[in-house]
């Protein structure tokens, strides 16, 4: 149980009349947008594109500014300050598992921005009215103390509200379940008690396939799971939020997970139009963890390729080689330079030759390659001949190494 906060500090001597007048002339709406932008950039950079979060933050900042201005203008005593939106925002953050450290940092950054705005206004008025330096410095000190007292008073209320909400949420089954999953993934649980199994509500003896959804929040993922289960005939599933915008899903089947089931899962996710990284099937508690690690490996390949160049849905079996090659980037780059030579250069010609070479290896004939690339067959032949000249040996001589090198090129230099 949290200790009671001390009462708000006794209101200090009122600010001079000219400072109170000055405080009322700050443009709160413009300052609000400055504070919101600064808070997001410093304390919440991962939420920069989240409009719902920004709206909650903006409402909190706006009310804080309005109340602080009333305090500075002498219209409201600090002990009488009661806020609504900042407490709503604290609850919002706790419910979405945003760390309290981020909340605290946003308050420090936000109030520093507010102080700067009022300090600048005070300095401008002092200069225009040719106020004596000592009087101006005393006024600035009083202004600073008042804003710091207000910050401490409000931040204490907000921190207490966040802690109460977080504590309540932590006691709910969903949050206990999420904590249990995190412990399993960190390797802290190698066996589970009967009560743990009831809390998890997922058969860990099953064959598991994990799906990482890098751009889908928990709520939307829960809806997607309905379609995944219908497509695969799976009854067991577990949805676990990784953060505000990323979710992991496990699908479990009591018997062996078949390739056909994976194909149907792939098709369902493609039809849904979401990015997804799919693991191979793995059995048991160890398989639950292994499947998640594989799906994360697949997602790292997507990031390396660049989302603009990667398929929407990726399976582990299709990028297993890339995952292996990512383990030692220095050796991979050395291998790439050795095998491709001039074809590894960052030029338009080298890119065209690599594209033609990769299609030729994959499709197996000049005719199919020409049709795929929408080129004349003679153009394909000429490009392949040019590639051989750059390589210094026939394409058939080190075809396996060449194909690996081409995949490496895409992995290490996705824009080329």
N, C-alpha and C positions, 0 to 999 in steps of 0.2 A: 504494500500500500504506500502510495507516494506521500511524502511529508508535506504539510500545508505550507503554502508560499507566504512569505512575509507580506504585510500590507503594503500598498503602494506608498512611496515616499511622500512625506508631508509636502504639500505644494510650496515651492520656494517663492521668494519674492517675485512679484509680477514683473514681467518683461517691460522695459520702457515703452511708453505709448507709441513712439515712432517705430519700434521694432514690431509691436503688435499690428500696427497699420501695414508695415512692410510685409508681414507674414500673410496677410490677407490678399496680397496682390500676385502671389505665385499662381501660374497656370497649372491647376491640378491635373487636368486631362492630359496635357502634354507631358507633364512629369510622370503620370501614371504609365504612359507608354514607354518612357525611358526606363523606369524601374522594372517593368515587365520584361523588356528586351534584355536588360542587364541580368536579371534573375535567371532567365532561361539560359542565357549564354554561359553563365558561371556555375549555377547550381543545378540546372536541369537540361543540359545540352541534348540528351537523348530524347527529350520530349519536345524538341523544337517544332516538329510538324504536327503535334497533337493539339488540335484546336479546342477540344473540350477542356484539356488541362489548362491551356492558356486563358480560357474564359473564367475558370475558377480562380486562377492566379490574379487575373485582372480585377475581378470583383473584390478579392481580398485587399489588393493594393489600393484600389479606389477608396474603399471604406477607411482604411488606415490613414490615407492622405487627408480625407475629409475631417476625420476626428482629430488628427494631429494638428491640422490647421486651426481648428477651433481651440485646441489647447494653447497653441502659440499666440492666438489672438486674444486670449484671456476669456473666452466664452465658455470654457468647460474646464473644471478642475480634473487633474489627473486621476484622483481617487474615484471620480464619477465615471471614468471611461468604461463602457461596456460595448463589446464588439460582437458582431454576428458572422460576417463573411470570413474573417480570418480563422474563426473556429470551424466553420464549414469546410474551409480549405484544408485545415489540419486533418479533419476526419477523412476528406477525400484522399489525401496522401496516405494516411494510414491504411485505408481500405485497399489501396493499389500498391501497397508494399514499397512505397518510396521511402528510402531511409530517412530517419529523423536528422541525420547529419546534413542531408541536402536541405531540409526545411530550415535548420539553424543557419546554414550558410546563406540561404536566400534572404533571411532576415538581416544578417550582417551586411550583405551587399546592397540590399534594397534600402536600408536606412542610411547607409553611407551615401547613396545616390540622393536620397531625400535631403540629408544634411547639406550636401554640396549645393543643391538647388537653393535652399534658404540662405546658406552662407553667401552665395554669389549675389542673391538679391539684397542681402544686408550690406555687402560691400558696395554695391552699386549706389544704394541710397545714401550710404555714408559719404561716398565720394561726391555725389551730386549736391548734397547739402553741406559739404565741407565740414563734416563733423570732426571734432578733435580726435586724434589718434587713440588716446587713452580711452575715451568714451566708446569709440567704435570697438576696441578690443574687449572692453568689459561686456558690451552688448553681445559680441560674438561668443564669448565664454558662457554667458547666460543662455543664449540660444542653444549652444552645444549641449549644455547640461540638461536643458529641458527636453531636447530630442533624445538624448541618451536615457533619461529617466522614462520617457514614454516607451522607447524601444524595450527596455528591461521589463516594464510593466506588461506590455502586450506579448512579448516573446515568452514570458513566463506562463501566461494564460494559454497561449497556443501550444507550448510544449506539454503542459499538463493535459490538455484536451487530446493531443496526439497520443500521449502515453496511455490514457484511459481507453481510447478507441482501440489502440494496438493491443492492449492487454485483453480486451473483450474479444477481439477477433482471434487472438492467439488461443483462446479457449474453445473456439468452435471446432467442430469435427473437420471441416474443410481445411482449416489452417493447420490442425494437427496432422492431417493426412499429407499436406504439402511438406511439412517439416520432416515427416517420416520418409517421403520420397527423396528429399534432399540428402538425408542421412544415408539412404541406400546408395544413391549415386556417388556419394563421397567415399563409399566403402566402409562406413562406420557401422553398418548392420549386415553381418554375414548370415544371420538367422533372425527370424521374427517370432515373437510370442503369439499365442492365440489372439490376444487383445489387439496386437499390432495388425494381424491379418484381417481382423474384423474392421479396424479403422481404415486399412488400405482398400478393402473391398475389391481386390483384384487377384485372380488366381496366378500366383507366381510359379506354379509348376507347368504352366502352359508354354506353348511355342510363341515367342513374342516377336513382333515387328514394331520398330519405333519409327515415328514420323516427326521430324522437326518442321514446324511451320514458322519461318522466320519473320513473317509480316502479319501474323494473325493473333489477335488477343484471345484470352481464355474464353470469353463468352462466345465469340464467333467460332472458335475451335470446337466448342461443345456442340454447336449446331452442325458443324462439318462432320463430326464423328457419326452422326445419325446416318449420313450418306455413305460414309466409309463402311460402317457395319452392314448396311443393307447390301452394298456392292460385294462384300467379301463373305457374307454369311457368318461373321464373327459376332459373338454375344458379349465377350469380355473386352472392355476398353478402359483406359485411364487417361485423364486429361490433366496435365501439370503445367501451370504457368511458369515460364522461365524469367520473364519480366513483363512490363506493360504490353509489349507488342510481339512477344515471341512465346510460342507454346510447343510443348512436346506431347505427343500422343502415343500410347502403347495399345496395340491390338493383340489380344491373346487368343489362341485356339488350342483346345485340349490335345488334338492330334497334330501331325506334321503339317506345317504351313507349306502349301503347294505353290509352284510358280504361277499357276493359273490364278490363285488368290491374289498374288502380288500384281499380276497384270490387271485384274479388275480394280484393285486399289489405285494403281497408277491412273487408270482411265477415269475413275471417279474424281480424283484430285485434279486431273487435267480439265475435266468438264466443269469443275468448280472454279477454275481460273485462279488458283492460289499457288504460290511457290511452296514446294515441299521437298524434303530430303528423306528418302526411305532407306531403312537398313535391310540387311539380310535377316532371316528368322533365327532366333536363338532361344534355347529352352532354359527354364528355371530361373532362380534368383540371379545367378551369374549372367544368364542370358538377357535378363531385364536390363542390367547395366551395360552389357556388351552391345545390345541393340541400340541403346541411346548413344553410346560412344561412336558407333558406326554412323548413325544418322548425323551426328555432329561433324564427323570427318567429311561426309558428303557435303554438308553445308559449307565447310571451309573451301572445298573445291569450287562451289558456286561463287563464293566471295572472290576467290583467286581469278576466276574467269571474268568476273564482272557480271552483274545481273542482266545487263543488256545483251550479253553474249551467251548466257547459260540457258538451257531448257528450263521451262517452268517447273517441271517435276523431274527430279534426279534420283536414280536408284544406285545403291552401293555397288552392285555388280557391274554397272556401266562405267564407274569412275574408280574402281578398285586400284587400277594401275596408277592413276593420278594421285590417289591417297598415298600409295607407296612412294611415289617419286617426290612427294612433298616432304618426306621425312628428312631428307638431306639436300637442302636447296643448293649448297655450294657444289657438291658432286653432280647434281642434276644440271647445273649451268655448264659445268665443265664437259659433261657428256654431250650436252646440246651443241656446244661450240665445235666439239670434235666431229660429231656425226653430220651436222648440217653445213658447217663451213660458211661459205658466202650466202647460203640459203637462210641463215639465221639473221642476216642483216635486216635492219629496220628501214626497208625501202619498199616502194610499191611493186617493183618487179619481183623482189624476193617473196613478197606476200602472195602475188599471183601464182608463182611457181609452187609455193608450199600448198596453196589451196588446190591446185591441179594435182599435185603429187598425192595429197591426202585422199582426194576423191578417187584417184586411180587405184590406190591400194584398197580402198574400201569397196569400190564397185567392181573392180576386176577386169574392166575392158575399156578401150578407148571410146567405143561407141556409147556405153553407158555414162562414162565420164563427161563426154561432150554433151549428151542430152541433159545430164544433171546441171552442168555449168552453163548450159545454153550457148555453147561454142561450136564451131565447126570442128570436125574430127581432126583435120590437118592442124588446126591451132593447138589442140591437145597434144598431138604428136610433137609439134615443134617445142611446146613448153616442156614436155618431159625430156626431150633431147637436150634442151638448154639446162635443165636441172642436172642431168648427168654430167654436162660440161663443168658446172659449178662444183659438183661433188667430186669429180675426178675418177669416177668409177661407175659401172652399170648399176641401174636401180635394183637389179636382182641380186647384186653381190652382198649387200647388207640390208635387205628389205626389212627384217625384224627391227634392227636398230634404228632404221630410218623412221619406221612407223612410231616407235617409242619417242624418238626425238621430235617428231611432228606434234605429238600429244603434249610433250614437255613445253614446246614453244607456245602452244595455246595456254598452257597453265601458267607459265612464267611471264608471258608477254601477251595478255589477253586482247590488248587494243590493236595488235598488229594483224 
